[in-house]
Amino acid sequence: MAHHGNTPAAWTAVLVSLAAFGVGAVGLVIGSWPVFWIGVALLAVAVVAGRVMQAMGLGAR
């Protein structure tokens, strides 16, 4: 049966990614490069968190 990514690892990665894109967009709109790069860093955190949680058994097998 397909799970369609409905796992804690997927949800965490998606929510952190959404926050990262939001922070990055705000940084671009207000013209703040440090805020933009914080958004980029958060995107990397989302990828790492998703992979770590998947390795811990909280993602799809």
C-alpha distance matrix in Angstrom:
0.0 3.8 6.5 9.3 11.7 12.0 13.7 17.4 18.2 17.0 18.8 21.8 22.1 21.8 24.3 26.8 26.5 27.3 30.2 31.4 31.5 33.4 35.9 36.4 37.0 39.5 41.2 41.7 42.9 45.5 46.4 45.6 44.5 43.9 41.5 39.7 39.4 38.1 35.2 34.7 34.7 32.2 29.8 30.3 29.7 26.3 25.2 26.6 25.2 21.6 22.0 23.8 21.2 18.5 20.8 21.4 17.8 17.0 14.8 11.8 12.3
3.8 0.0 3.8 5.6 8.4 9.3 11.5 15.3 15.8 14.0 15.9 19.0 18.9 18.4 21.1 23.5 23.0 23.8 26.9 27.9 27.9 29.8 32.4 32.8 33.3 35.9 37.6 38.0 39.2 41.8 42.7 42.0 40.9 40.4 38.0 36.1 35.9 34.7 31.7 31.1 31.4 28.9 26.4 27.0 26.6 23.2 22.0 23.8 22.5 18.8 19.5 21.6 19.2 16.5 19.3 20.1 16.8 15.6 12.9 9.9 11.3
6.5 3.8 0.0 3.8 5.5 5.6 7.8 11.6 12.5 10.8 12.3 15.5 15.8 15.4 17.8 20.3 20.2 20.9 23.8 25.0 25.3 27.0 29.5 30.2 30.9 33.2 34.9 35.6 36.8 39.2 40.2 39.4 38.3 37.7 35.1 33.5 33.3 31.9 29.0 28.6 28.7 26.0 23.8 24.5 23.8 20.3 19.6 21.2 19.5 16.0 17.1 19.0 16.3 14.0 17.2 17.6 14.5 12.6 10.1 8.0 10.4
9.3 5.6 3.8 0.0 3.8 5.5 8.5 12.0 12.3 9.6 11.1 14.5 14.1 13.1 15.8 18.4 17.7 18.2 21.4 22.5 22.4 24.2 26.9 27.3 27.8 30.3 32.1 32.5 33.6 36.2 37.2 36.6 35.6 35.2 32.6 30.7 30.8 29.6 26.5 26.1 26.6 23.9 21.4 22.5 22.2 18.5 17.9 20.1 18.7 15.1 16.6 19.0 16.7 14.5 18.0 18.9 16.2 14.0 11.1 9.2 12.1
11.7 8.4 5.5 3.8 0.0 3.8 5.6 8.8 8.6 5.8 7.9 11.0 10.6 10.1 12.9 15.2 14.8 15.8 18.7 19.6 20.0 21.9 24.2 24.8 25.6 28.0 29.6 30.3 31.7 34.0 34.9 34.0 32.9 32.2 29.7 28.0 27.8 26.4 23.5 23.2 23.3 20.6 18.3 19.2 18.6 15.0 14.4 16.5 14.9 11.4 13.1 15.4 13.0 11.2 14.8 15.7 13.4 11.0 8.0 7.1 10.6
12.0 9.3 5.6 5.5 3.8 0.0 3.8 7.0 8.4 6.5 7.0 10.4 11.3 10.7 12.6 15.3 15.7 16.2 18.7 20.4 21.0 22.4 24.7 25.8 26.6 28.5 30.4 31.4 32.5 34.6 35.9 34.8 34.0 33.2 30.4 29.1 29.1 27.3 24.5 24.6 24.6 21.5 19.7 20.8 19.6 16.0 16.2 17.9 15.6 12.5 14.7 16.2 13.2 12.1 15.8 15.7 13.3 10.3 8.4 8.5 12.1
13.7 11.5 7.8 8.5 5.6 3.8 0.0 3.8 5.4 5.2 6.2 8.6 10.0 10.7 12.2 14.3 15.3 16.5 18.4 19.8 21.1 22.6 24.4 25.6 26.9 28.7 30.2 31.6 32.9 34.7 35.8 34.4 33.5 32.2 29.7 28.6 28.2 26.1 23.7 23.8 23.1 20.1 18.7 19.3 17.6 14.4 14.5 15.5 12.9 10.0 12.1 13.0 9.7 9.0 12.5 12.1 9.8 6.5 5.4 6.8 10.4
17.4 15.3 11.6 12.0 8.8 7.0 3.8 0.0 3.8 5.5 5.1 6.0 8.5 9.9 10.5 12.1 14.0 15.2 16.5 18.0 19.9 21.0 22.4 24.0 25.6 27.0 28.4 30.1 31.5 33.0 34.1 32.4 31.6 29.9 27.4 26.8 26.2 23.8 21.8 22.1 21.1 17.9 17.1 17.6 15.4 12.5 13.4 13.8 10.6 8.6 11.2 11.3 7.8 8.6 11.9 10.8 9.6 5.8 6.4 9.4 12.6
18.2 15.8 12.5 12.3 8.6 8.4 5.4 3.8 0.0 3.8 5.5 5.2 6.2 8.6 10.1 10.7 12.1 14.2 15.5 16.3 18.3 20.0 21.1 22.2 24.1 25.8 26.8 28.4 30.2 31.7 32.5 30.7 29.4 27.9 25.7 24.7 23.8 21.7 19.7 19.5 18.4 15.6 14.4 14.5 12.5 9.7 9.9 10.3 7.5 4.9 7.5 8.2 5.2 5.8 9.3 9.2 8.8 5.6 5.0 8.2 11.3
17.0 14.0 10.8 9.6 5.8 6.5 5.2 5.5 3.8 0.0 3.8 5.5 5.2 6.1 8.6 10.0 10.4 12.1 14.3 15.1 16.3 18.2 19.9 20.8 22.2 24.3 25.5 26.7 28.3 30.2 31.1 29.7 28.5 27.4 25.0 23.7 23.2 21.4 18.9 18.7 18.3 15.4 13.6 14.4 13.2 9.7 9.8 11.5 9.4 6.3 9.1 11.0 8.7 8.4 12.1 12.7 11.7 8.7 6.7 8.5 12.1
18.8 15.9 12.3 11.1 7.9 7.0 6.2 5.1 5.5 3.8 0.0 3.8 5.5 5.2 6.1 8.5 9.7 10.5 12.3 14.0 15.3 16.5 18.3 19.8 21.0 22.6 24.2 25.7 26.9 28.6 29.9 28.5 27.8 26.6 23.9 23.0 22.9 20.7 18.1 18.7 18.4 15.0 13.9 15.3 13.6 10.2 11.6 13.3 10.6 8.5 11.9 13.1 10.5 11.2 14.8 14.7 13.9 10.3 9.5 11.6 15.3
21.8 19.0 15.5 14.5 11.0 10.4 8.6 6.0 5.2 5.5 3.8 0.0 3.8 5.5 5.3 6.1 8.4 9.9 10.7 12.1 14.2 15.4 16.4 18.1 19.8 21.2 22.4 24.3 25.7 27.1 28.2 26.4 25.6 24.0 21.4 20.8 20.4 17.9 15.8 16.4 15.5 12.1 11.6 12.7 10.4 7.4 9.5 10.5 7.5 6.6 10.3 10.9 8.7 10.6 13.7 13.4 13.6 10.3 10.2 13.1 16.4
22.1 18.9 15.8 14.1 10.6 11.3 10.0 8.5 6.2 5.2 5.5 3.8 0.0 3.8 5.6 5.4 6.0 8.5 10.0 10.3 12.1 14.1 15.3 16.1 18.1 19.9 20.8 22.3 24.1 25.7 26.4 24.8 23.6 22.3 20.0 18.8 18.2 16.3 13.8 13.8 13.3 10.3 8.8 9.9 8.5 4.8 6.3 8.4 6.5 5.0 8.6 10.3 9.2 10.3 13.4 14.1 14.5 11.7 10.5 12.9 16.0
21.8 18.4 15.4 13.1 10.1 10.7 10.7 9.9 8.6 6.1 5.2 5.5 3.8 0.0 3.8 5.6 5.0 6.0 8.6 9.7 10.5 12.2 14.2 15.1 16.3 18.3 19.8 20.9 22.3 24.3 25.3 24.1 23.3 22.5 19.8 18.4 18.5 16.8 13.8 14.2 14.6 11.4 9.7 11.9 11.1 7.4 9.1 11.8 10.3 8.6 12.0 14.0 12.7 13.3 16.7 17.4 17.3 14.2 12.6 14.4 17.9
24.3 21.1 17.8 15.8 12.9 12.6 12.2 10.5 10.1 8.6 6.1 5.3 5.6 3.8 0.0 3.8 5.4 5.0 6.3 8.6 10.0 10.6 12.4 14.2 15.3 16.6 18.4 20.0 21.1 22.7 24.1 22.7 22.4 21.3 18.2 17.5 18.0 15.7 12.9 14.3 14.4 10.7 10.2 12.8 11.3 8.2 11.0 13.2 11.0 10.4 14.2 15.3 13.8 15.3 18.5 18.6 18.8 15.4 14.7 17.0 20.6
26.8 23.5 20.3 18.4 15.2 15.3 14.3 12.1 10.7 10.0 8.5 6.1 5.4 5.6 3.8 0.0 3.8 5.4 5.1 6.1 8.7 9.8 10.4 12.1 14.1 15.3 16.3 18.3 19.9 21.1 22.1 20.3 19.6 18.2 15.5 14.9 14.8 12.3 9.9 11.2 10.8 7.1 7.1 9.5 7.8 5.3 8.8 10.6 8.9 9.4 12.9 13.8 13.1 15.1 17.8 18.0 19.0 16.0 15.5 18.1 21.3
26.5 23.0 20.2 17.7 14.8 15.7 15.3 14.0 12.1 10.4 9.7 8.4 6.0 5.0 5.4 3.8 0.0 3.8 5.4 4.9 6.2 8.5 9.8 10.4 12.1 14.2 15.1 16.4 18.2 20.0 20.7 19.3 18.3 17.6 15.0 13.4 13.6 12.0 8.8 9.4 10.1 7.1 5.3 8.5 8.4 5.6 8.1 11.0 10.4 10.2 13.2 15.1 14.8 16.0 18.8 19.7 20.4 17.6 16.4 18.4 21.5
27.3 23.8 20.9 18.2 15.8 16.2 16.5 15.2 14.2 12.1 10.5 9.9 8.5 6.0 5.0 5.4 3.8 0.0 3.8 5.4 5.3 6.2 8.7 9.9 10.5 12.4 14.2 15.4 16.5 18.4 19.7 18.8 18.6 18.1 15.0 13.7 14.8 13.2 9.7 11.3 12.7 9.5 8.5 12.0 11.8 9.2 11.8 14.7 13.7 13.3 16.6 18.3 17.6 18.8 21.9 22.5 22.9 19.7 18.6 20.4 23.8
30.2 26.9 23.8 21.4 18.7 18.7 18.4 16.5 15.5 14.3 12.3 10.7 10.0 8.6 6.3 5.1 5.4 3.8 0.0 3.8 5.5 5.0 6.1 8.5 9.8 10.6 12.2 14.3 15.3 16.5 18.0 16.6 16.6 15.6 12.3 11.9 13.0 10.7 7.8 10.4 11.2 7.8 8.4 11.8 11.0 9.5 12.8 14.9 13.7 14.3 17.7 18.7 18.2 20.1 22.8 23.1 24.0 20.9 20.3 22.6 26.0
31.4 27.9 25.0 22.5 19.6 20.4 19.8 18.0 16.3 15.1 14.0 12.1 10.3 9.7 8.6 6.1 4.9 5.4 3.8 0.0 3.8 5.4 5.2 6.1 8.5 9.9 10.5 12.3 14.2 15.5 16.2 14.6 13.9 13.0 10.1 9.0 9.6 7.8 4.5 6.6 7.8 5.1 5.4 8.9 9.0 8.2 11.1 13.3 13.0 14.0 16.7 18.1 18.3 20.0 22.4 23.2 24.4 21.7 20.8 23.0 26.1
31.5 27.9 25.3 22.4 20.0 21.0 21.1 19.9 18.3 16.3 15.3 14.2 12.1 10.5 10.0 8.7 6.2 5.3 5.5 3.8 0.0 3.8 5.5 5.0 6.0 8.5 9.7 10.4 12.1 14.2 14.9 14.2 13.7 13.9 11.0 8.9 10.6 9.9 6.2 7.8 10.3 8.5 7.5 11.2 12.2 10.9 13.0 15.9 15.9 16.2 18.9 20.8 20.9 22.1 24.7 25.8 26.6 23.8 22.5 24.2 27.4
33.4 29.8 27.0 24.2 21.9 22.4 22.6 21.0 20.0 18.2 16.5 15.4 14.1 12.2 10.6 9.8 8.5 6.2 5.0 5.4 3.8 0.0 3.8 5.4 5.1 6.2 8.6 9.9 10.5 12.3 13.9 13.3 13.8 13.9 10.4 9.4 11.8 10.6 7.4 10.3 12.4 10.3 10.4 14.1 14.4 13.2 16.0 18.5 18.0 18.5 21.5 23.0 22.8 24.3 27.1 27.7 28.5 25.5 24.5 26.5 29.8
35.9 32.4 29.5 26.9 24.2 24.7 24.4 22.4 21.1 19.9 18.3 16.4 15.3 14.2 12.4 10.4 9.8 8.7 6.1 5.2 5.5 3.8 0.0 3.8 5.5 5.2 6.2 8.7 10.0 10.7 11.9 10.5 10.9 10.4 6.8 6.6 8.9 7.3 5.0 8.6 10.2 8.6 9.9 13.2 13.3 13.2 16.1 18.0 17.8 19.0 21.8 22.9 23.1 25.0 27.3 27.9 29.2 26.4 25.8 28.0 31.2
36.4 32.8 30.2 27.3 24.8 25.8 25.6 24.0 22.2 20.8 19.8 18.1 16.1 15.1 14.2 12.1 10.4 9.9 8.5 6.1 5.0 5.4 3.8 0.0 3.8 5.5 5.0 6.3 8.7 10.1 10.3 9.3 8.8 9.3 6.4 4.2 6.9 7.1 4.3 6.6 9.5 9.1 9.4 12.4 13.7 13.7 15.8 18.1 18.6 19.6 22.0 23.5 24.1 25.6 27.8 28.9 30.2 27.6 26.6 28.5 31.5
37.0 33.3 30.9 27.8 25.6 26.6 26.9 25.6 24.1 22.2 21.0 19.8 18.1 16.3 15.3 14.1 12.1 10.5 9.8 8.5 6.0 5.1 5.5 3.8 0.0 3.8 5.3 5.1 6.2 8.6 9.6 10.0 10.5 11.8 8.9 7.0 10.3 10.7 8.0 10.1 13.2 12.5 12.4 15.7 16.9 16.4 18.5 21.1 21.4 22.0 24.6 26.3 26.6 27.9 30.5 31.5 32.5 29.7 28.4 30.2 33.3
39.5 35.9 33.2 30.3 28.0 28.5 28.7 27.0 25.8 24.3 22.6 21.2 19.9 18.3 16.6 15.3 14.2 12.4 10.6 9.9 8.5 6.2 5.2 5.5 3.8 0.0 3.8 5.4 5.1 6.1 8.2 8.2 10.0 10.9 7.6 7.3 11.0 10.7 9.0 12.0 14.3 13.5 14.4 17.6 18.3 18.1 20.7 22.9 22.9 23.9 26.6 27.9 28.1 29.9 32.3 33.0 34.1 31.3 30.4 32.5 35.7
41.2 37.6 34.9 32.1 29.6 30.4 30.2 28.4 26.8 25.5 24.2 22.4 20.8 19.8 18.4 16.3 15.1 14.2 12.2 10.5 9.7 8.6 6.2 5.0 5.3 3.8 0.0 3.8 5.6 5.4 5.8 4.8 6.2 7.4 4.7 4.4 8.1 8.7 8.0 10.4 12.7 12.9 14.0 16.7 17.7 18.2 20.5 22.4 22.9 24.2 26.6 27.8 28.5 30.3 32.4 33.3 34.7 32.1 31.3 33.4 36.4
41.7 38.0 35.6 32.5 30.3 31.4 31.6 30.1 28.4 26.7 25.7 24.3 22.3 20.9 20.0 18.3 16.4 15.4 14.3 12.3 10.4 9.9 8.7 6.3 5.1 5.4 3.8 0.0 3.8 5.6 5.0 6.2 7.0 9.7 8.0 6.1 9.7 11.3 10.1 11.6 14.6 15.1 15.3 18.0 19.7 19.9 21.7 24.0 24.8 25.7 28.0 29.6 30.4 31.8 33.9 35.2 36.4 33.9 32.7 34.4 37.3
42.9 39.2 36.8 33.6 31.7 32.5 32.9 31.5 30.2 28.3 26.9 25.7 24.1 22.3 21.1 19.9 18.2 16.5 15.3 14.2 12.1 10.5 10.0 8.7 6.2 5.1 5.6 3.8 0.0 3.8 5.5 7.8 9.9 12.3 10.2 9.3 13.1 14.1 12.7 14.8 17.7 17.6 18.0 21.1 22.3 22.3 24.4 26.8 27.2 28.0 30.5 32.1 32.5 34.0 36.4 37.4 38.5 35.7 34.6 36.3 39.4
45.5 41.8 39.2 36.2 34.0 34.6 34.7 33.0 31.7 30.2 28.6 27.1 25.7 24.3 22.7 21.1 20.0 18.4 16.5 15.5 14.2 12.3 10.7 10.1 8.6 6.1 5.4 5.6 3.8 0.0 3.8 5.6 8.9 10.8 9.1 9.5 13.0 13.8 13.4 15.8 18.1 18.2 19.3 22.1 23.0 23.5 25.9 27.8 28.1 29.4 31.9 33.1 33.6 35.5 37.7 38.4 39.8 37.1 36.3 38.3 41.4
46.4 42.7 40.2 37.2 34.9 35.9 35.8 34.1 32.5 31.1 29.9 28.2 26.4 25.3 24.1 22.1 20.7 19.7 18.0 16.2 14.9 13.9 11.9 10.3 9.6 8.2 5.8 5.0 5.5 3.8 0.0 3.8 6.3 9.1 8.7 8.5 11.5 13.2 13.2 14.8 17.2 18.2 19.1 21.4 22.8 23.7 25.6 27.5 28.3 29.7 31.8 33.1 34.0 35.7 37.7 38.7 40.3 37.8 36.8 38.8 41.7
45.6 42.0 39.4 36.6 34.0 34.8 34.4 32.4 30.7 29.7 28.5 26.4 24.8 24.1 22.7 20.3 19.3 18.8 16.6 14.6 14.2 13.3 10.5 9.3 10.0 8.2 4.8 6.2 7.8 5.6 3.8 0.0 3.8 5.6 5.5 6.4 8.9 10.2 11.1 12.9 14.6 15.7 17.2 19.2 20.3 21.6 23.7 25.1 25.9 27.7 29.7 30.7 31.8 33.7 35.4 36.4 38.2 35.8 35.1 37.3 40.1
44.5 40.9 38.3 35.6 32.9 34.0 33.5 31.6 29.4 28.5 27.8 25.6 23.6 23.3 22.4 19.6 18.3 18.6 16.6 13.9 13.7 13.8 10.9 8.8 10.5 10.0 6.2 7.0 9.9 8.9 6.3 3.8 0.0 3.8 5.4 4.9 6.2 8.6 9.8 10.5 12.3 14.2 15.4 16.9 18.4 20.0 21.6 23.0 24.2 26.0 27.6 28.7 30.2 31.9 33.4 34.6 36.6 34.5 33.6 35.8 38.3
43.9 40.4 37.7 35.2 32.2 33.2 32.2 29.9 27.9 27.4 26.6 24.0 22.3 22.5 21.3 18.2 17.6 18.1 15.6 13.0 13.9 13.9 10.4 9.3 11.8 10.9 7.4 9.7 12.3 10.8 9.1 5.6 3.8 0.0 3.8 5.4 5.2 6.2 8.7 9.8 10.4 12.3 14.3 15.5 16.4 18.5 20.4 21.1 22.2 24.4 26.1 26.7 28.2 30.3 31.5 32.5 34.7 32.7 32.2 34.6 37.1
41.5 38.0 35.1 32.6 29.7 30.4 29.7 27.4 25.7 25.0 23.9 21.4 20.0 19.8 18.2 15.5 15.0 15.0 12.3 10.1 11.0 10.4 6.8 6.4 8.9 7.6 4.7 8.0 10.2 9.1 8.7 5.5 5.4 3.8 0.0 3.8 5.5 5.0 6.4 8.9 9.9 10.6 12.7 14.6 15.2 16.6 19.0 20.1 20.7 22.7 24.8 25.5 26.5 28.7 30.3 31.1 33.0 30.6 30.2 32.6 35.4
39.7 36.1 33.5 30.7 28.0 29.1 28.6 26.8 24.7 23.7 23.0 20.8 18.8 18.4 17.5 14.9 13.4 13.7 11.9 9.0 8.9 9.4 6.6 4.2 7.0 7.3 4.4 6.1 9.3 9.5 8.5 6.4 4.9 5.4 3.8 0.0 3.8 5.4 5.1 6.5 8.8 9.9 10.9 13.0 14.4 15.5 17.4 19.0 20.0 21.5 23.5 24.7 25.9 27.6 29.3 30.5 32.2 29.9 29.0 31.1 33.8
39.4 35.9 33.3 30.8 27.8 29.1 28.2 26.2 23.8 23.2 22.9 20.4 18.2 18.5 18.0 14.8 13.6 14.8 13.0 9.6 10.6 11.8 8.9 6.9 10.3 11.0 8.1 9.7 13.1 13.0 11.5 8.9 6.2 5.2 5.5 3.8 0.0 3.8 5.2 4.8 6.1 8.5 9.7 10.8 12.4 14.2 15.7 16.8 18.2 20.1 21.6 22.6 24.2 25.9 27.3 28.6 30.6 28.7 27.9 30.1 32.5
38.1 34.7 31.9 29.6 26.4 27.3 26.1 23.8 21.7 21.4 20.7 17.9 16.3 16.8 15.7 12.3 12.0 13.2 10.7 7.8 9.9 10.6 7.3 7.1 10.7 10.7 8.7 11.3 14.1 13.8 13.2 10.2 8.6 6.2 5.0 5.4 3.8 0.0 3.8 5.4 5.0 6.2 8.7 9.9 10.4 12.3 14.5 15.3 16.1 18.3 20.1 20.7 22.0 24.2 25.6 26.4 28.5 26.4 26.0 28.6 31.1
35.2 31.7 29.0 26.5 23.5 24.5 23.7 21.8 19.7 18.9 18.1 15.8 13.8 13.8 12.9 9.9 8.8 9.7 7.8 4.5 6.2 7.4 5.0 4.3 8.0 9.0 8.0 10.1 12.7 13.4 13.2 11.1 9.8 8.7 6.4 5.1 5.2 3.8 0.0 3.8 5.4 5.0 6.3 8.9 9.7 10.5 12.8 14.5 15.0 16.6 18.8 19.9 20.8 22.6 24.5 25.5 27.2 24.8 24.1 26.3 29.1
34.7 31.1 28.6 26.1 23.2 24.6 23.8 22.1 19.5 18.7 18.7 16.4 13.8 14.2 14.3 11.2 9.4 11.3 10.4 6.6 7.8 10.3 8.6 6.6 10.1 12.0 10.4 11.6 14.8 15.8 14.8 12.9 10.5 9.8 8.9 6.5 4.8 5.4 3.8 0.0 3.8 5.4 5.1 6.6 8.9 10.0 11.2 12.9 14.4 15.8 17.3 18.8 20.2 21.6 23.2 24.7 26.4 24.5 23.4 25.4 27.8
34.7 31.4 28.7 26.6 23.3 24.6 23.1 21.1 18.4 18.3 18.4 15.5 13.3 14.6 14.4 10.8 10.1 12.7 11.2 7.8 10.3 12.4 10.2 9.5 13.2 14.3 12.7 14.6 17.7 18.1 17.2 14.6 12.3 10.4 9.9 8.8 6.1 5.0 5.4 3.8 0.0 3.8 5.3 5.2 6.4 8.8 10.1 10.8 12.3 14.4 15.7 16.5 18.3 20.1 21.2 22.5 24.6 22.9 22.3 24.7 26.9
32.2 28.9 26.0 23.9 20.6 21.5 20.1 17.9 15.6 15.4 15.0 12.1 10.3 11.4 10.7 7.1 7.1 9.5 7.8 5.1 8.5 10.3 8.6 9.1 12.5 13.5 12.9 15.1 17.6 18.2 18.2 15.7 14.2 12.3 10.6 9.9 8.5 6.2 5.0 5.4 3.8 0.0 3.8 5.3 4.8 6.2 8.8 9.8 10.2 12.2 14.3 15.0 16.1 18.1 19.8 20.6 22.5 20.4 19.9 22.5 25.0
29.8 26.4 23.8 21.4 18.3 19.7 18.7 17.1 14.4 13.6 13.9 11.6 8.8 9.7 10.2 7.1 5.3 8.5 8.4 5.4 7.5 10.4 9.9 9.4 12.4 14.4 14.0 15.3 18.0 19.3 19.1 17.2 15.4 14.3 12.7 10.9 9.7 8.7 6.3 5.1 5.3 3.8 0.0 3.8 5.3 5.1 6.6 8.8 9.9 10.8 12.7 14.4 15.5 16.8 18.7 20.1 21.6 19.5 18.3 20.4 23.0
30.3 27.0 24.5 22.5 19.2 20.8 19.3 17.6 14.5 14.4 15.3 12.7 9.9 11.9 12.8 9.5 8.5 12.0 11.8 8.9 11.2 14.1 13.2 12.4 15.7 17.6 16.7 18.0 21.1 22.1 21.4 19.2 16.9 15.5 14.6 13.0 10.8 9.9 8.9 6.6 5.2 5.3 3.8 0.0 3.8 5.4 5.2 6.3 8.6 10.0 10.9 12.3 14.3 15.5 16.7 18.4 20.3 18.9 17.8 20.0 22.0
29.7 26.6 23.8 22.2 18.6 19.6 17.6 15.4 12.5 13.2 13.6 10.4 8.5 11.1 11.3 7.8 8.4 11.8 11.0 9.0 12.2 14.4 13.3 13.7 16.9 18.3 17.7 19.7 22.3 23.0 22.8 20.3 18.4 16.4 15.2 14.4 12.4 10.4 9.7 8.9 6.4 4.8 5.3 3.8 0.0 3.8 5.5 5.1 5.9 8.4 9.9 10.4 11.9 14.0 15.2 16.2 18.3 16.7 16.3 19.1 21.2
26.3 23.2 20.3 18.5 15.0 16.0 14.4 12.5 9.7 9.7 10.2 7.4 4.8 7.4 8.2 5.3 5.6 9.2 9.5 8.2 10.9 13.2 13.2 13.7 16.4 18.1 18.2 19.9 22.3 23.5 23.7 21.6 20.0 18.5 16.6 15.5 14.2 12.3 10.5 10.0 8.8 6.2 5.1 5.4 3.8 0.0 3.8 5.5 5.1 6.1 8.6 9.9 10.5 12.1 14.2 15.3 16.7 14.6 13.7 16.3 18.9
25.2 22.0 19.6 17.9 14.4 16.2 14.5 13.4 9.9 9.8 11.6 9.5 6.3 9.1 11.0 8.8 8.1 11.8 12.8 11.1 13.0 16.0 16.1 15.8 18.5 20.7 20.5 21.7 24.4 25.9 25.6 23.7 21.6 20.4 19.0 17.4 15.7 14.5 12.8 11.2 10.1 8.8 6.6 5.2 5.5 3.8 0.0 3.8 5.5 5.3 6.3 8.6 10.0 10.6 12.4 14.3 15.7 14.2 12.8 14.8 16.9
26.6 23.8 21.2 20.1 16.5 17.9 15.5 13.8 10.3 11.5 13.3 10.5 8.4 11.8 13.2 10.6 11.0 14.7 14.9 13.3 15.9 18.5 18.0 18.1 21.1 22.9 22.4 24.0 26.8 27.8 27.5 25.1 23.0 21.1 20.1 19.0 16.8 15.3 14.5 12.9 10.8 9.8 8.8 6.3 5.1 5.5 3.8 0.0 3.8 5.5 5.2 6.0 8.5 9.8 10.5 12.2 14.4 13.5 12.8 15.3 16.9
25.2 22.5 19.5 18.7 14.9 15.6 12.9 10.6 7.5 9.4 10.6 7.5 6.5 10.3 11.0 8.9 10.4 13.7 13.7 13.0 15.9 18.0 17.8 18.6 21.4 22.9 22.9 24.8 27.2 28.1 28.3 25.9 24.2 22.2 20.7 20.0 18.2 16.1 15.0 14.4 12.3 10.2 9.9 8.6 5.9 5.1 5.5 3.8 0.0 3.8 5.5 5.2 6.0 8.4 9.8 10.5 12.5 10.9 11.0 14.1 16.1
21.6 18.8 16.0 15.1 11.4 12.5 10.0 8.6 4.9 6.3 8.5 6.6 5.0 8.6 10.4 9.4 10.2 13.3 14.3 14.0 16.2 18.5 19.0 19.6 22.0 23.9 24.2 25.7 28.0 29.4 29.7 27.7 26.0 24.4 22.7 21.5 20.1 18.3 16.6 15.8 14.4 12.2 10.8 10.0 8.4 6.1 5.3 5.5 3.8 0.0 3.8 5.6 5.2 6.1 8.6 9.9 10.8 9.0 7.9 10.7 13.0
22.0 19.5 17.1 16.6 13.1 14.7 12.1 11.2 7.5 9.1 11.9 10.3 8.6 12.0 14.2 12.9 13.2 16.6 17.7 16.7 18.9 21.5 21.8 22.0 24.6 26.6 26.6 28.0 30.5 31.9 31.8 29.7 27.6 26.1 24.8 23.5 21.6 20.1 18.8 17.3 15.7 14.3 12.7 10.9 9.9 8.6 6.3 5.2 5.5 3.8 0.0 3.8 5.5 5.0 6.2 8.6 10.0 9.5 8.3 10.5 11.8
23.8 21.6 19.0 19.0 15.4 16.2 13.0 11.3 8.2 11.0 13.1 10.9 10.3 14.0 15.3 13.8 15.1 18.3 18.7 18.1 20.8 23.0 22.9 23.5 26.3 27.9 27.8 29.6 32.1 33.1 33.1 30.7 28.7 26.7 25.5 24.7 22.6 20.7 19.9 18.8 16.5 15.0 14.4 12.3 10.4 9.9 8.6 6.0 5.2 5.6 3.8 0.0 3.8 5.4 5.1 6.2 8.9 8.8 9.2 12.1 13.1
21.2 19.2 16.3 16.7 13.0 13.2 9.7 7.8 5.2 8.7 10.5 8.7 9.2 12.7 13.8 13.1 14.8 17.6 18.2 18.3 20.9 22.8 23.1 24.1 26.6 28.1 28.5 30.4 32.5 33.6 34.0 31.8 30.2 28.2 26.5 25.9 24.2 22.0 20.8 20.2 18.3 16.1 15.5 14.3 11.9 10.5 10.0 8.5 6.0 5.2 5.5 3.8 0.0 3.8 5.4 4.9 6.5 5.4 6.4 9.9 11.5
18.5 16.5 14.0 14.5 11.2 12.1 9.0 8.6 5.8 8.4 11.2 10.6 10.3 13.3 15.3 15.1 16.0 18.8 20.1 20.0 22.1 24.3 25.0 25.6 27.9 29.9 30.3 31.8 34.0 35.5 35.7 33.7 31.9 30.3 28.7 27.6 25.9 24.2 22.6 21.6 20.1 18.1 16.8 15.5 14.0 12.1 10.6 9.8 8.4 6.1 5.0 5.4 3.8 0.0 3.8 5.3 5.2 5.0 4.1 6.8 8.0
20.8 19.3 17.2 18.0 14.8 15.8 12.5 11.9 9.3 12.1 14.8 13.7 13.4 16.7 18.5 17.8 18.8 21.9 22.8 22.4 24.7 27.1 27.3 27.8 30.5 32.3 32.4 33.9 36.4 37.7 37.7 35.4 33.4 31.5 30.3 29.3 27.3 25.6 24.5 23.2 21.2 19.8 18.7 16.7 15.2 14.2 12.4 10.5 9.8 8.6 6.2 5.1 5.4 3.8 0.0 3.8 5.4 7.3 7.4 9.4 9.2
21.4 20.1 17.6 18.9 15.7 15.7 12.1 10.8 9.2 12.7 14.7 13.4 14.1 17.4 18.6 18.0 19.7 22.5 23.1 23.2 25.8 27.7 27.9 28.9 31.5 33.0 33.3 35.2 37.4 38.4 38.7 36.4 34.6 32.5 31.1 30.5 28.6 26.4 25.5 24.7 22.5 20.6 20.1 18.4 16.2 15.3 14.3 12.2 10.5 9.9 8.6 6.2 4.9 5.3 3.8 0.0 3.8 5.7 7.8 10.5 10.6
17.8 16.8 14.5 16.2 13.4 13.3 9.8 9.6 8.8 11.7 13.9 13.6 14.5 17.3 18.8 19.0 20.4 22.9 24.0 24.4 26.6 28.5 29.2 30.2 32.5 34.1 34.7 36.4 38.5 39.8 40.3 38.2 36.6 34.7 33.0 32.2 30.6 28.5 27.2 26.4 24.6 22.5 21.6 20.3 18.3 16.7 15.7 14.4 12.5 10.8 10.0 8.9 6.5 5.2 5.4 3.8 0.0 3.8 5.6 7.7 7.7
17.0 15.6 12.6 14.0 11.0 10.3 6.5 5.8 5.6 8.7 10.3 10.3 11.7 14.2 15.4 16.0 17.6 19.7 20.9 21.7 23.8 25.5 26.4 27.6 29.7 31.3 32.1 33.9 35.7 37.1 37.8 35.8 34.5 32.7 30.6 29.9 28.7 26.4 24.8 24.5 22.9 20.4 19.5 18.9 16.7 14.6 14.2 13.5 10.9 9.0 9.5 8.8 5.4 5.0 7.3 5.7 3.8 0.0 3.8 7.1 8.9
14.8 12.9 10.1 11.1 8.0 8.4 5.4 6.4 5.0 6.7 9.5 10.2 10.5 12.6 14.7 15.5 16.4 18.6 20.3 20.8 22.5 24.5 25.8 26.6 28.4 30.4 31.3 32.7 34.6 36.3 36.8 35.1 33.6 32.2 30.2 29.0 27.9 26.0 24.1 23.4 22.3 19.9 18.3 17.8 16.3 13.7 12.8 12.8 11.0 7.9 8.3 9.2 6.4 4.1 7.4 7.8 5.6 3.8 0.0 3.8 6.4
11.8 9.9 8.0 9.2 7.1 8.5 6.8 9.4 8.2 8.5 11.6 13.1 12.9 14.4 17.0 18.1 18.4 20.4 22.6 23.0 24.2 26.5 28.0 28.5 30.2 32.5 33.4 34.4 36.3 38.3 38.8 37.3 35.8 34.6 32.6 31.1 30.1 28.6 26.3 25.4 24.7 22.5 20.4 20.0 19.1 16.3 14.8 15.3 14.1 10.7 10.5 12.1 9.9 6.8 9.4 10.5 7.7 7.1 3.8 0.0 3.8
12.3 11.3 10.4 12.1 10.6 12.1 10.4 12.6 11.3 12.1 15.3 16.4 16.0 17.9 20.6 21.3 21.5 23.8 26.0 26.1 27.4 29.8 31.2 31.5 33.3 35.7 36.4 37.3 39.4 41.4 41.7 40.1 38.3 37.1 35.4 33.8 32.5 31.1 29.1 27.8 26.9 25.0 23.0 22.0 21.2 18.9 16.9 16.9 16.1 13.0 11.8 13.1 11.5 8.0 9.2 10.6 7.7 8.9 6.4 3.8 0.0
